[in-house]
Amino acid sequence: MQLTGTFLDEISHDIPHQNWGRKEWDADFAHMKKVGIDTVILIRSGYRRFLTYTSPYLIQEHSCFKPPMDLVEMYLELSEKYGMDFYFGTYDSGIYWDTGDMRHEIDLNLKLIEEVYQRYGRYKSFKGWYLSLELSRKTKGAIEAIASLGQQCKSVSDGLPVLISPWIDGKKAVLAASADITKSDVVTLTEHEKEWDEIFDGIKEAVDIVAFQDGHVAFEELEDYLKINKQLADKYGLQSWTNSESFDRDMPIKFMPIKFEKLLLKLEAAQRAECEKAITFEFSHFMSPQSAYIQAHHLYNRYREHFKL
């Protein structure tokens, strides 16, 4: 199993910005193409007051800053140039992270989704939606929020697919701001299966694809969780992808490019679990030969060598 998709982390809150313009992004899309990436997913269209495009709605209603360039349009144009599918990531107001209640994000995004598709739906590369609200276990308001926003995405775009990328509440599921790299209070396989059976049942009409983040459990445990995810996705008629993180969660420096051996272990586990596609968070910082991290350059070289790309 090889990576065929990546998130685009332009609006981040815990990874340094690389200050790229169109020239650098164009070069990065070319690098992605060389390793077989055919799908790019905007991680979020905005976070708190920072935006990827000038949204009249968010600027007026949420006092967001006007960005200096339209990144969404640029990504759509580059996706068309390089023959890639683009998934639009919804807005994250930050209120959910402050309150723990995902329902705060519903009203803001219902209107945003309509605004976005009216503006960019003409692009042939606009192939789907990504709900940027990251959930796990019994996240307050998650089923209501995901179901509402997923249905809105489908309604305005004549049924384009909707993707989510949840996280498994394993031992590495610690806050980025924490100095710890593991925790003791973790979900069991049985609990994970029971809880996600309930979540999938509540969102099955609004979501098409689920790509669980794969970095929150031990390498030797991952295959078991991925198999449960695949079984549940099959039960509810969802596609089961894997979000194979290309950064390392095993060290206190957050976050650095992953050791190639670890990435390979995770991709092999996903293949055995019969995941249908592997995407990563994310190529430009952690695998690109023009990343600010020189370790990413080497990861790109090792990846191409191994898969003979």
Number of C-alpha atoms within 10 A of each C-alpha: 17 18 21 17 27 25 22 22 19 22 19 14 11 10 14 11 13 14 8 11 11 13 8 13 17 19 15 20 22 15 19 26 17 11 18 13 23 19 21 27 25 25 27 23 24 25 18 17 16 21 26 22 19 18 21 14 14 23 15 10 10 13 13 20 18 17 14 10 14 14 20 21 15 16 25 22 19 21 22 16 13 16 15 24 20 29 26 28 25 26 27 26 21 17 14 18 12 9 11 14 15 23 18 17 22 18 12 17 22 18 14 20 24 16 16 17 16 12 12 15 15 9 15 15 23 22 20 20 26 27 26 21 23 18 20 17 19 12 14 16 17 23 20 16 22 28 18 18 24 28 18 18 27 19 14 16 18 8 15 16 18 24 24 23 21 19 19 25 19 23 17 19 20 16 10 16 8 10 12 14 18 19 12 9 10 17 16 13 15 10 12 19 18 13 15 19 18 14 19 21 14 16 20 19 15 22 26 22 21 22 25 23 22 28 25 23 22 13 14 10 13 20 22 14 22 26 18 18 24 22 18 21 22 12 13 15 15 19 19 26 25 30 28 25 25 28 24 18 22 17 12 13 11 17 18 19 25 19 16 19 12 16 22 16 14 23 24 15 23 29 17 14 21 17 20 15 18 22 26 25 21 23 29 24 27 28 29 24 22 19 17 16 17 15 19 26 18 18 22 20 16 16 19 13 10 10 10 8 10
